[in-house]
């Protein structure tokens, strides 16, 4: 029962399912791959890539890998902190902060990952290769490489209040408080 309760607290999204073939002596042996995103909707997200002879098994393997590789997403309220580009292979993903109420303006793998993470307002553009796996990994790279306001201020040798607008700092601090207390269904 505990296991079912843990699963329900995560937002599990299938990004892509693909049939692949291995050529053997007697012909082709088919299997399935599943690219999935798992998030708690409150600033944690992970992606996983599972492969099996049956689709449900491939999805399950992907979910397990995604849960194991979950990362914290730095957020300013319901958006990303700053403009950022993530790169993986020939895929690039641009993430830009958006005003509250804008929604997730993104497509494909980018949208699934951002929504699973709990980001509600963001402008995103997928550039370069449209390969689902590379786009998903580029999105994760863009999320992970975001710098928190206190990190930027420390690197510049100034206070966070001098480096960032007050509204952004307030949104960032409130979203960090929500993560640490674990409260809110917003």
HUUR-V936303 format. One record per residue. N is the residue number from 1. RES is the residue in one small letter. SS is DSSP state (H for helix, E for strand, C for the rest). OMEGA is omega in whole degrees, 0 to 359 (* if undefined). Layout:
BEGIN
n->(N:N)
res->(RES:RES)
ss->(SS:SS)
omega->(OMEGA:OMEGA)
END
This chain:
BEGIN
n->(1:2:3:4:5:6:7:8:9:10:11:12:13:14:15:16:17:18:19:20:21:22:23:24:25:26:27:28:29:30:31:32:33:34:35:36:37:38:39:40:41:42:43:44:45:46:47:48:49:50:51:52:53:54:55:56:57:58:59:60:61:62:63:64:65:66:67:68:69:70:71:72:73:74:75:76:77:78:79:80:81:82:83:84:85:86:87:88:89:90:91:92:93:94:95:96:97:98:99:100:101:102:103:104:105:106:107:108:109:110:111:112:113:114:115:116:117:118:119:120:121:122:123:124:125:126:127:128:129:130:131:132:133:134:135:136:137:138:139:140:141:142:143:144:145:146:147:148:149:150:151:152:153:154:155:156:157:158:159:160:161:162:163:164:165:166:167:168:169:170:171:172:173:174:175:176:177:178:179:180:181:182:183:184:185:186)
res->(x:x:x:x:x:x:x:x:x:x:x:x:x:x:x:x:x:x:x:x:x:x:x:x:x:x:x:x:x:x:x:x:x:x:x:x:x:x:x:x:x:x:x:x:x:x:x:x:x:x:x:x:x:x:x:x:x:x:x:x:x:x:x:x:x:x:x:x:x:x:x:x:x:x:x:x:x:x:x:x:x:x:x:x:x:x:x:x:x:x:x:x:x:x:x:x:x:x:x:x:x:x:x:x:x:x:x:x:x:x:x:x:x:x:x:x:x:x:x:x:x:x:x:x:x:x:x:x:x:x:x:x:x:x:x:x:x:x:x:x:x:x:x:x:x:x:x:x:x:x:x:x:x:x:x:x:x:x:x:x:x:x:x:x:x:x:x:x:x:x:x:x:x:x:x:x:x:x:x:x:x:x:x:x:x:x)
ss->(C:H:H:H:H:H:H:H:C:C:E:E:E:E:E:E:E:E:E:E:E:E:E:E:C:C:E:E:E:E:E:E:E:E:E:E:E:E:E:C:C:C:C:E:E:E:E:E:E:E:E:E:C:C:H:H:H:H:H:H:H:H:H:H:H:H:H:H:C:C:E:E:C:C:E:E:C:C:E:E:C:C:C:E:E:E:E:E:C:C:E:E:E:E:E:E:E:C:C:C:C:C:C:E:E:C:C:H:H:H:H:H:H:H:H:H:H:C:C:C:C:E:E:E:E:E:E:E:C:C:C:H:H:H:H:H:H:H:H:H:H:H:H:H:C:C:C:C:H:H:H:H:H:H:H:H:C:C:C:H:H:H:H:C:C:H:H:H:H:H:H:H:H:H:H:H:H:H:H:H:H:C:C:C:C:C)
omega->(178:181:179:180:178:180:185:180:179:174:184:183:176:181:184:173:184:174:180:183:173:181:178:184:184:181:181:175:184:172:184:173:179:174:185:175:178:178:178:179:182:175:174:181:176:176:179:182:182:180:180:181:178:183:182:179:178:179:180:178:178:179:180:179:180:179:180:184:182:179:175:180:175:183:172:186:181:182:176:185:183:177:183:176:175:183:169:184:180:180:174:178:179:176:179:177:179:179:178:181:181:184:179:178:182:180:172:184:182:180:182:182:182:179:178:180:181:176:186:183:181:172:182:177:176:183:178:184:179:180:186:183:181:177:179:180:176:177:178:178:179:179:185:185:175:179:177:182:180:177:180:181:180:180:180:180:178:178:180:180:179:187:187:176:182:181:179:179:180:179:179:182:179:179:176:177:179:180:184:179:180:183:173:175:184:*)
END
